[in-house]
Amino acid sequence: MKTPQFYTRVKKALSIYSDRVSAFHPNARLYLLSVVLTGAALGVYRLLFNFYVLSLGYDEALLGTLITTSSLTALIAALPMGYLVDILGQKLAMIFGSLSVIVAIAVMVLFPSAGVFIAMSVVLGLGQSLNGVAMGPFLMENSGEKERTYLFSFASGLTMASGFIGNWIGGYLPTWMAGVQGGSPTNPLAYGWSLGVIAIAASAGILPLLFLRPGQLSGEQRSMFAPISFFAKNTRLLGRLILPMLIVSLGAGLIMPFMNVFYRQVYHQPDPVIGSMFAWGSLAMGIGLLLAPPLADRFGKIQVVVVTQALSIPFLFLMGFSPAYFLSAAAYYV
């Protein structure tokens, strides 16, 4: 039976959470709206693009090449993009980054070939790098110490939660497109039309960015949020933060981009089932990210990160080696 103290703690936690969220800067709110619109569209892209490439007759080796190309480009370009963000400003950097991603998707749909896919993967990586480098300083600049952890968590949580909508729609979109065309939901045209619709829909995510206002910080204050300057002054600290993230990202990069293909080929699941599974997984991750700030306040940031990442390791093994689909899907949710 729940005690009065329990309800008091829950009420206090909700009150603190509401207070932190209400403190978000108008610029931060516009960015979060952009995150929702873009996240839903890119959720569809991440679900369907691998299927689109395979439907054209290419193999998994090309998929690996494309993912490696975009990821490696984003990594190599991170430092130059830091300089570019300092020159353009965060608003223009995020707009150009989003446009690059949209153009890359559209060109891959209009001119489907291995060479175009590789070239546009470079453009995609550049856009993602520009967005990623601009995002952190932007959120830092448009938040105070009190609500900063909540804003970062909210941005990540909304990205995953909007992916719930994108993945769910993505699972059914090829079937809807095939119904219009009178063809199969697994043919290249159905996937191509679906990705084309998503490229158009992703453009809506740019609109909130157009209304961002310049920050009110002085030049000296703004310099602390400049990626290059901050890195130069805090190389050792950032190295300690980046190394664990690099190791985790390497592992995730070997697995997560191919999960849709894995469930299609190993467990023979159709697009709607895979899309629904990814949708609920995104929603679960979004909820987890929204719960992260109060948990970090209660138990400590480092402790929460270490415990959650350690707990994920056995479920990664179960996800890949489970003899039954439902066990693998359950591990994916966890």
Steps between C-alpha positions, in 0.01 A plus 500: 500500500631841404583724796415873521873570482515327161224719356664806649830414330326437168311829525820685583685338208221593257497855634876533451477353149220742407699792640809406297303456176313829546838674526594404142605799285273580199790407269523163671126443453528575128791259474299229676216550251750456218628184671149351506431572132841390376522200732176351371611536138848359559348210693335393176825549308704286738243223484449490123828604338674164546196324355502745208862424415446124525185521286712650220708182491800618701641291783581558866860589412378823339290576807811466714692727264228767510470498878879507540528785249245723673633423849865546403418824320318631807799410718766652273292812436427567868803725554459707180128524573585648837676785324209534258250524787713775654484689168136438400345502843292219644174595329635497144712193575196299610296619201775410251558168676132409476485607135801282421327194647177569310681558168704182546187289554320659204793447261535134604132448417514685167827348376537154658843355430794381708712803410224746587432318826865528603527866397180592683615305806788748515253790479285332764800462729594866453146610585483279806840623615401864458177444693673303773777755554254792510243333725702471821621862518153621397330317786773614739455862395121485526476341844592581856677278748168406662325352196796407276504127579125487445526680166764265362303200624176642360659554158630142489175362641286684246725376219434142605132557576443661159680200356208297640268677258750480215570130542132413529413698186808364324387143556177562310605773254630264227171308517306824459722609211465158337122532528515825304733347239329162483829319563687314773588676828853360477585630152742791448226737386301459823810562711612788276165676521497452876845657539402783265199583716725497805752738339216747446364449852846553653502851353240598760767455766691798359212745551539540881873561451423803284346674803797455732627827645866587551629432849547783745847394616800726477796401285693378805206293623432358154858383462452246777240327282716499186589135431858559389590741778339279763684191372834681501453609861361170629678232296566265792149523641338444161732207435374328815142564391543404134695174539218302670248644253727399212521139621123476551432665164730255320300210640166660423618595152571136420151392602224760495510620134437143383229395746218545248681277249577251779135459594398479135752231402545299821147505641319566167288782641310738264544877496193582717618265777855638491371857490270441797781335697737789428222747586441355847875476550539870415218590737661298779836672441327838491331436834831383645672818387224716647541318832878540494525849659309420821686169527830685452398750768413214734789258440765705315567547128799265473332223700189507279707487180722215619216285635272538197777429249621198698147359518462528121789263421330163575191609310713579194619139501145371543378723218751357255507134600145430615339197328156665507382833363299596810807460725714711268227765479467506880877549531481783245241680712714469812 
